[in-house]
Amino acid sequence: MGKLGILILAGGGSKRFGREKPFFEINGKPMIQHVVGKVSKLSKEFVVSCRSSREKLGRMFPRAKVIVDKYERKGALTGLVSALPEIRSEYTALVTCDCPKVKLEVIELLFENAKNHGGAVARWPNGYVEPLQAVYETEKLRKAVNEVWKRGKMRLMEVLNIVPDIVYVSTERLRKIDPKLESFLNVNSPEDIELLSAGNLNRGDR
């Protein structure tokens, strides 16, 4: 009931890495490959949104459609405005390139919950929600992104607030398939790699 497309957001800044974040190696493999190797199994439609390195990403992922940001504004919304028009599937999984331990099963469960709704998003006990590593009905997401973009805003939470009929999935429920909730651990510096490997990395960007 409704096909799922995968949109990997790979356009974030990388000042703390000293190189482009998607290509920072973890266990000898670029971080983005860890992510794609898992979630791309869910769909034949696979899009990568980036600010640069289109050719390199294209060589790395021959079956992907690589979309370069069309605007200069910095932020995830620039990638969404640029790439969402390319998605043909009824639903879209938004996944970032800097969560190398994302679980396929988590995206799968969110997809099941998103069907016949505007989307499915993880929500922590304290009320914090995860607008990324989430699944949305593509057209509803596209309309919300365009509306927020026209207002000159860039926060994903503003998009989430106007996507209709979102299903919020408790992180406690997700722990059954991702006990440490590693799907939401994002790497922001080389030091985070060691912490992630040791299982001591806290949820970043909070």
N, C-alpha and C positions, 0 to 999 in steps of 0.2 A: 504494500500500500504506500506508494510514493517512493521514488528513488532518492538516494542520498549522494550528494556531491561533497568532496573534501576540499576545503580552502585552507591552505597553509599560509599563515602570515609570517613572512620572513624579512620584513622591512624595518625592524626596530633598530635604534642606534646601538653602537658597539664601542663607545669610548672606553669603557672599563676593560674591554678585551684587547684593545690595540689592533684588532682586525675585525672583519665582518663576523658577527655573532653566529650566523648559520653554519659557517665553515670551521668554527672552533672545534677541535677534535676532542672527543671523549673516547677513551679506549681505542685510539687509532682510527676513529671514524667521525666525520663531521657531525655536529650535533643535529642538524636537520635530517640527516640520514637515519638517525635513531628514531626520530618522530615519524618520518615518512614510511620507514620500514614496517611500522606497526599499523598506523591508521589507514594507509592507502589500500590495505587489503579489503576495506569495507566498501570500496566503490571503484567503478571504472572511470568515473569523472574525477579528475585530480588536478587542481589548480594551485599554483604557487604565486603569491603576491610578493613583490620585492621592489626595493628602491634602485637596485643596481644588480650587476652580475647575472644578467639574464642569460647570456650564453653559457656561463659556467653552470648555472642551475639547469639549463636545458640539457647539457651533456650529462649531468648527474642523474637527471630524471627524464629520460627520453619520452615517456608516455604522458608527461605532465604538460599542461598549458601554463607557460610562465608569463605573468602579466606585470609589467613595470608600472610603478605609480605614475599617474598622469598629471599629478599636481605637486606643488612644492610644500604644502602644509605637512608638518610632521605629526605622525600619530597613526594608530590603527585604522581610523576612519578613512584616511587617504587610500590605504590599501583596499578597503572595502568598496569605496566609491569606484575605484579603478577596476576591481576584479569581479565584483558581484554580477555585473552585466554579462559576464562570460559563463556563469553557472547555468546549466540547463536543467539540472535535477530539481525536483520539487522541494527538497530539503537540503540544507547546507550545514555541514559541521565546520565550525570555526576552530582552528587549532593553531597554536603558536609554535614557532620553531625552537623555542628555548625551554620547552618542557620535555626533556629527553626520556622521562619515565612515564609518559602518558600511556594509559592502558586502553587497548582496543576495546575491551569489554565495557569500559566506562562510556566511551562514545556510542557504542552499540546500545547500551541501556538508555542513554539520553535520546537516541534516535527513536527507540520504541515509545518513549514517553512523549516525544514531540509530535508523533503522528496525529493528524486531525486537530492540531493545536498550532499556536504561533511559534512555539519552540519549547525546549526543555533546557533548564539551567540549574546547575548545582547551587545549593544554598546551605551555608554553615549554620550551626546552632545559634550563633550571635547575630544572625540576619544578613551577614555578608554574602553576596552572590558572586558567581563566576561567569561574567559575560563571554569569556573565552573558554575553550574546551567545552563548548556548548553546541547545541543543534537548533536550527531555526527553519521555519518555513521560508523558503527563499524569497518569494515575492514580498511577503510582509516585512522581512528584514531589509530588503532593498528599499522599500518605500520609507521605512523608518530612518535608515541611514541617510537617504537623500534629504529628508526633511530636516534632520539635525545638521547636516552639512550646509544646507542653505541658510541656516540660522548662524552659521559661522562658529558652531560649537564643535568640539573634538572628542568629548568624553563618551566612551562606550556606554556608560550607565545612562546617559541621556537617550541613547538609542533603545536600550533595554526597556526604559520606562514607557516608551510609546509603541513597542511591538505588542499587539493585542494577544490575549489568551496564552500567556506564558505558563508553563507547568514548572514549578520549582521542586527539584528533587533533593531530598535531604542528603547531606554528606554522610550522615550515619548509615543511610541505606547503601550508599556507594562503598562504604568500608567493607561490605560483604564481598566485593570483588576487587577492591583496591584498599587493603587494610591500613596502609600508611597515607592514603590519599596522595600518592606520588604524582598522579596525573596533573595536579595543580601546583607542583613545585617548579618554579621557573628559575633558570640560571641567569644571573646578572653580572657575574664577574668570574675570572678564572678561579678565585678562591672558593666559589660556590661548588665547583666541580668536586673538590675533595670532600666538602661537607655532604654533598649529595651522595657520593660513593659510600660515605660512612653512615648515611641515614640520618644526618644531623642538620640538614638544611631546612630552615623554616620557610613557610610560605612567603615568597617575596612580593615586593611591590604593594605592600598593604599599608 
